Every structure is written in C-alpha cells, then in structure tokens.
Amino acid sequence: MLHSGSPYFTDISYLASKYPRLYSSSKPLSIHHTDSPKILRLGSSVSHVFTFHKISTRPSNDMSSITKVALAGATGNLGPAILNQLINAGFKVTVLTRKSSTHSFPSSVTAISVDYDSLDSLTNALKGQEALVSTLASTAIATQLLLVEAAAKVHVKRFIPSEFGSNTPNEKTRTLPVFKDKVAVQDALKKEAASGGMTYTLICSGPFFDWGMMVGLIMNLKGKSISLFDGGDRVFSTTSLPTIGRAVIGVLTHPEQTKDRAVYVQDTATTLKKLAAMGETATGAEGWKKSVVPIDEMLEQAWAELKKDKPNPDNFVLNFIKASIWGEGYGSHFEKLDNELLGIKEMSDAEVQGLVNSLAK
C-alpha cells in the first residue's frame, strides 16, 4: 500500500543539471504517471522520455542481509534442531517463550517471554527482527495468524511458518481438515506479500525421518513392526530434523531465491517396503510384523469420526496425516527439489541404512 506523495521518483536536480535548457524553459512541465515509461512533456511536444521508478514509502525490505532471527517454538521436536543450526551459522537469535516456560537457552540466545494471544506482546517482542521462524506445535498453528500480523506490523523481512512436513501447497493435500490452519496461515502470508510488505517461505520436508522412526510413525524399529500403506510401494520424500535446520539456514542465506514460495527438501526418497528391509537388516528378520493398510479405508474411518457430535482427534488426525504422506496424489514425493540451492546433500542408501542401524540400538 502506497502512502502520501507520488509513487514514482526521479531526482529533479539531476534532470536540471543534465538538461538545463529543458528545465529552465518557460513552457509548463508535466509528468504523466502511467505504467509505461514516463513521458516528460513541454507544452504539447514530447522533448525527452525518462524511466521513472516506482517506489514505496515502506521501510526498506532489502533481503541481502538477514542477521537477526526470532524463533517461536524452540523447545518442541523440531525447534532445538533449528535453534542449533541458527546458532552455529552465526545468527543473532531471539527465542519467543511462553510466560510459563522455565526452559534455559545458550548464553548467546536472547529469550523473550510473550503472550501468544496478545498482538501488543508479539509486536514488542518482534521489533528489530529481520526474520521469524515458527516451529509451533500443530495444536498452536492458529496462533500464527497473530504472529503474521505482528511481524508485518514491525516490518519483519521474512516469515518461515510452521510447515516442515506434508506438501500443503498441493491442492489435494490442502483439502484435508488437519491442514486447515496451515492453509489459513499461508493465505495470510500471501496477502502480506501481495501488498509489498513481508515475504515468506514455506519449507516442505515430508515426515521427519529420524523422529518418525523413533516414535513409530514411519516404522517401529524396537517393536519390529511397520504398516505398509497401500502395499508400501509408493515413494515419499522424508527429511531428518538436523537437515530441516540446515534448510532454514539455506532459506535465510538465499532470501531472494526463496522469496514468496515453497521450497522442497529431502534427505531421501524411499518406500515403506525398502525401509522395512533396512529395518530387518538392522534388527534381524525374525519377529517382524508387516501390516498392509488401505489408505481409502483409513480415510473412511477418519471422515466418519469427524461426522460425530464429539469426534475424537485420536481417531482422525493421524489418519489424515498418514494419507498425505503415503496416499496417492498428495505430492509427497517431491518432483522438484531445492536441495542444491539450500546446500543439502541427499543421503546414500548406505547412509540411510546407517541411520536405521543407529536408531535400532
């Protein structure tokens, strides 16, 4: 949004010095503002054509030097990995913490207690910050809308929302109810970007590779079990927590190339069947339980639960998330990667096996 004054600018003193006869003429001088090159007229005759540059009275949003980064959600599953990478990369980091938090951080990190339900609290905490990274838990995604408003108000340059998972820009994925809040945040960010203010980057990483094996989302190594969704042959992209942290650094150090779009990263693209074989290599084949789970049946159960007067999230949330990862048409196998741009090298099969081996111990 433009404020007072002309949206176009030229240095009149420069024009006067370069074209003194033109400037001193007694004929009226008028500047016509159009979307084409600006025409400088003397009376009814065109004397010269100048290109006038459109400017905004907003504070500069130069992307070349992001050094001050605020992190919201530094104590969850992903937050510590991103915080570690930010510190190692030399950024000046401010962590936004809830007032009830007793968590301690390294001495190089500034911790500010905030009320996530207060625009004033968030605005004051974000003053002077150049980028904001959110890793807020899925149950707190809606509070990001207030973060977006606060960040835009104090002219934060780049907002990286709490995506880091399924391909939510995918049209089919966006329709799943568990991603409703994420889509709302994306829409708010696009609106800010369209107005010429704050920019954003969505980081799509697929399921957390290491964490997903530790908690049994991808496979249960300790319990020797795995669900083979639709048979387990569908390829999906997946990324470990440390690599996601490196992807954040890659975005912040390549702001122009990652401006107002989604970036896609992966440690590997694999299948559940292939991982099951690696699990057997790591733990021994004896005792493994492999269950074939049809995605359609899982989705039917989830939708049926949602129709109840008091639906139980335990009976639908994970079903929708698993469908977005291992279902057909949800874009979970990333076709175009930003690994090279962000400085991320994919894992070899040997490295993947090594990770599986380490997590099986």
C-alpha positions in Angstrom: 0.0 0.0 0.0 1.4 3.4 -1.0 1.2 6.3 1.3 1.3 10.1 0.6 3.2 11.6 -2.3 3.9 10.3 -5.9 4.5 6.6 -6.3 7.2 7.5 -8.8 10.5 9.2 -8.1 13.2 11.0 -10.1 16.0 13.3 -9.0 14.9 16.7 -10.3 18.2 18.2 -9.5 19.8 15.6 -11.8 17.4 16.5 -14.6 18.1 20.2 -14.1 21.9 19.7 -14.3 21.7 17.3 -17.3 19.1 19.2 -19.3 19.4 22.9 -18.1 17.6 24.4 -21.1 14.7 21.9 -20.7 14.3 22.7 -17.0 14.6 26.5 -17.4 12.1 26.6 -20.2 9.1 28.9 -19.6 6.9 26.2 -21.0 4.9 24.2 -18.5 6.5 20.9 -17.4 4.2 18.0 -16.6 4.9 14.4 -15.6 2.4 11.8 -16.7 2.3 8.7 -14.4 1.4 5.6 -16.3 2.5 2.0 -16.3 4.6 2.6 -19.4 7.9 4.7 -19.3 7.1 8.1 -18.1 6.8 10.9 -20.7 8.2 14.3 -19.8 6.3 16.9 -21.9 6.9 20.6 -22.6 3.6 22.0 -23.7 2.3 19.8 -26.4 5.6 18.5 -27.7 7.5 15.5 -26.3 11.1 16.5 -25.5 12.5 13.5 -23.7 11.5 10.2 -22.3 12.6 9.2 -18.9 12.0 6.0 -17.0 10.6 6.8 -13.6 11.0 4.1 -10.9 8.0 3.2 -8.7 8.8 3.3 -5.0 7.0 2.6 -1.8 7.2 4.6 1.4 7.5 1.3 3.3 10.8 0.8 5.2 13.4 -1.0 3.1 12.8 -4.7 2.8 16.3 -5.5 1.4 16.8 -9.2 1.6 20.6 -9.2 1.2 21.4 -9.2 4.9 19.3 -11.2 7.3 21.2 -11.4 10.6 18.6 -11.1 13.4 16.2 -14.1 13.6 13.3 -14.7 16.1 12.3 -18.3 16.7 8.9 -19.2 18.0 8.6 -22.8 19.4 12.2 -23.5 20.2 11.5 -26.4 22.7 9.4 -28.9 20.7 10.5 -31.7 18.5 12.0 -29.6 15.7 12.7 -26.3 17.4 16.0 -27.3 19.1 17.4 -28.6 15.8 16.7 -25.3 14.1 18.0 -23.3 17.1 21.2 -25.2 17.0 21.7 -24.5 13.3 20.9 -20.8 13.7 23.5 -20.5 16.5 26.1 -22.4 14.5 25.5 -20.2 11.5 26.2 -17.1 13.5 22.7 -15.5 13.5 21.7 -13.3 16.4 18.8 -15.4 17.8 15.9 -14.3 19.9 13.6 -17.1 21.2 10.0 -16.3 22.0 8.9 -18.3 25.0 5.6 -18.6 26.8 5.4 -16.9 30.2 5.1 -20.3 31.9 8.3 -21.6 30.3 11.3 -22.5 32.5 13.5 -23.7 29.7 17.0 -22.4 29.6 19.0 -21.5 26.4 22.6 -20.9 25.5 24.0 -17.5 26.6 24.2 -16.3 23.1 20.4 -16.5 22.7 18.0 -13.8 23.9 14.8 -15.2 25.4 11.7 -13.0 25.5 8.6 -14.1 27.3 5.4 -13.4 25.2 1.7 -13.8 25.3 0.8 -15.6 22.0 -2.7 -14.3 22.4 -1.7 -10.6 22.6 -0.8 -8.6 19.4 0.9 -5.9 21.5 3.1 -8.6 23.3 4.2 -10.1 20.0 4.7 -6.8 18.3 7.0 -5.6 21.1 9.0 -8.9 21.0 9.5 -8.8 17.2 10.7 -5.2 16.9 14.1 -5.1 15.2 13.9 -8.7 14.0 14.6 -9.4 10.3 13.2 -12.9 10.1 10.8 -15.0 12.1 10.8 -18.8 12.1 7.9 -20.7 13.7 8.0 -24.3 14.8 4.9 -24.0 16.9 3.2 -27.4 17.5 0.3 -28.4 15.3 -2.2 -27.6 18.2 -0.9 -24.0 18.2 -0.8 -23.3 14.4 -3.8 -20.9 14.6 -1.8 -18.6 16.9 0.5 -18.0 13.9 -2.1 -15.7 12.4 -1.5 -13.2 15.2 2.3 -13.7 14.6 1.8 -12.9 11.0 0.0 -9.7 11.9 2.6 -8.7 14.5 5.6 -9.5 12.2 4.1 -7.5 9.3 3.4 -4.6 11.6 7.1 -4.2 12.6 8.3 -4.9 9.1 9.9 -8.3 9.6 11.5 -9.2 6.2 10.9 -13.0 6.1 8.4 -15.3 7.8 9.0 -19.1 7.8 5.8 -20.6 9.2 5.4 -24.0 10.9 5.1 -26.2 7.8 8.0 -28.7 7.8 6.1 -31.7 6.7 3.4 -32.6 4.1 3.1 -30.9 0.8 0.4 -28.5 1.8 0.7 -26.3 -1.3 -0.6 -29.4 -3.2 -4.3 -28.9 -4.0 -5.4 -32.4 -2.7 -3.4 -32.1 0.5 -4.9 -28.6 1.2 -8.4 -30.1 1.4 -7.6 -32.4 4.3 -9.1 -30.9 7.5 -6.0 -31.3 9.6 -4.2 -28.7 7.5 -6.9 -26.1 7.6 -5.0 -23.8 10.0 -1.8 -24.2 7.9 -3.7 -23.1 4.8 -5.1 -20.1 6.7 -1.6 -19.0 7.6 -0.4 -19.5 4.1 -3.2 -17.3 2.8 -2.4 -14.6 5.3 1.2 -14.6 4.3 0.3 -14.4 0.6 -1.8 -11.4 1.3 1.0 -9.7 3.1 3.4 -10.5 0.3 1.0 -9.2 -2.3 0.8 -5.9 -0.6 4.6 -5.4 -1.0 5.4 -6.0 2.7 6.7 -9.0 4.5 7.9 -12.0 2.4 7.6 -15.7 3.3 9.0 -19.2 2.6 7.2 -22.5 3.1 9.6 -25.4 3.8 8.2 -28.8 2.7 10.3 -31.7 4.1 8.0 -34.7 4.2 7.8 -36.6 7.5 10.7 -36.2 10.0 12.9 -39.1 9.0 14.8 -39.8 12.2 12.0 -38.7 14.6 9.4 -40.7 12.6 11.3 -43.9 13.2 12.0 -43.1 16.8 8.3 -42.7 17.6 6.9 -45.3 15.2 5.3 -43.1 12.7 7.3 -44.5 9.8 8.2 -47.8 11.4 8.7 -49.2 14.9 12.3 -50.5 15.0 12.2 -51.5 18.6 8.9 -53.3 18.3 9.7 -54.7 14.8 6.5 -53.6 13.1 5.6 -51.5 10.1 2.3 -50.5 8.3 2.6 -50.8 4.6 0.1 -48.3 3.4 -1.5 -49.4 0.1 1.2 -52.1 0.0 4.2 -49.9 0.8 5.5 -49.4 -2.7 4.7 -45.6 -3.0 7.7 -43.4 -3.0 7.8 -40.5 -0.5 10.2 -37.8 0.5 11.5 -37.6 4.0 14.0 -35.4 5.9 15.7 -35.6 9.3 15.5 -32.9 11.9 19.1 -31.6 11.5 18.7 -31.4 7.8 15.5 -29.3 8.2 17.5 -27.0 10.4 20.1 -26.6 7.6 17.2 -25.9 5.2 16.2 -23.0 7.3 19.7 -21.6 7.2 19.7 -22.1 3.4 16.5 -20.1 3.1 17.8 -17.3 5.3 21.1 -17.1 3.3 19.3 -17.2 -0.1 16.4 -14.8 0.6 15.8 -13.7 -3.0 15.8 -17.2 -4.5 13.4 -18.5 -1.9 11.1 -15.4 -1.7 7.3 -16.0 -1.5 7.3 -19.6 -2.5 7.6 -23.2 -1.1 10.9 -24.9 -1.1 11.2 -28.7 -1.2 14.0 -30.7 0.6 14.6 -34.3 1.3 17.3 -36.5 2.8 16.0 -39.3 0.7 13.0 -40.5 -1.3 12.2 -44.1 -0.4 9.3 -46.6 0.1 8.0 -48.3 3.2 8.9 -51.7 1.8 12.5 -50.6 1.3 12.7 -49.2 4.8 11.2 -52.4 6.2 14.0 -54.4 4.5 16.5 -52.0 6.1 14.8 -52.5 9.4 15.2 -56.2 9.1 18.9 -55.8 8.3 19.3 -53.6 11.4 17.5 -55.8 13.8 17.3 -59.3 12.2 14.4 -60.5 10.1 12.8 -62.7 12.8 9.7 -61.4 14.6 8.8 -58.6 12.2 5.1 -57.8 11.7 4.1 -56.1 8.4 0.5 -55.0 8.1 -1.0 -53.9 4.7 -3.3 -50.9 5.4 -5.5 -49.5 2.6 -5.4 -45.7 2.6 -9.1 -45.5 1.4 -10.3 -47.4 4.4 -8.2 -45.3 6.8 -9.7 -42.1 5.3 -13.2 -43.5 5.5 -12.7 -44.1 9.2 -11.3 -40.6 9.7 -14.2 -38.9 7.8 -16.8 -41.0 9.8 -15.2 -39.9 13.0 -15.4 -36.2 12.0 -19.2 -36.6 11.5 -19.8 -37.5 15.1 -21.1 -34.9 17.5 -17.9 -35.1 19.5 -15.2 -36.5 17.3 -12.0 -37.9 18.9 -8.9 -36.4 17.3 -7.0 -39.7 18.1 -9.3 -41.3 15.6 -8.8 -39.0 12.6 -5.8 -36.7 12.9 -3.1 -39.2 12.2 -5.2 -40.9 9.6 -5.3 -37.7 7.5 -1.6 -37.1 8.1 -0.6 -40.6 7.0 -2.8 -40.2 3.9 -1.0 -37.0 3.0 2.3 -38.9 3.2 1.5 -42.3 1.7 -1.7 -41.7 -0.2 -2.0 -41.2 -4.0 -1.9 -37.7 -5.4 -0.9 -35.8 -2.3 2.5 -34.8 -3.7 4.5 -36.5 -1.0 7.3 -37.5 -3.5 8.8 -34.1 -4.3 9.4 -33.8 -8.1 11.5 -30.7 -8.0 14.0 -30.2 -5.1 15.7 -27.2 -3.7 18.5 -29.2 -2.1 21.3 -27.8 -4.3 20.2 -24.2 -3.7 20.0 -24.7 0.1 23.2 -26.7 0.3 21.7 -30.0 1.2 23.2 -33.3 0.0 20.9 -36.3 -0.2 21.7 -39.4 1.8 23.0 -42.5 0.0 21.4 -45.9 0.7 24.4 -46.8 2.9 23.9 -43.6 4.9 20.1 -44.4 5.3 21.0 -47.9 6.4 23.4 -46.4 8.9 20.7 -44.1 10.3 18.3 -47.0 10.6 21.0 -49.1 12.4 21.7 -46.3 14.9 18.0 -45.9 15.7 17.5 -49.6 16.2 20.0 -49.8 19.0 
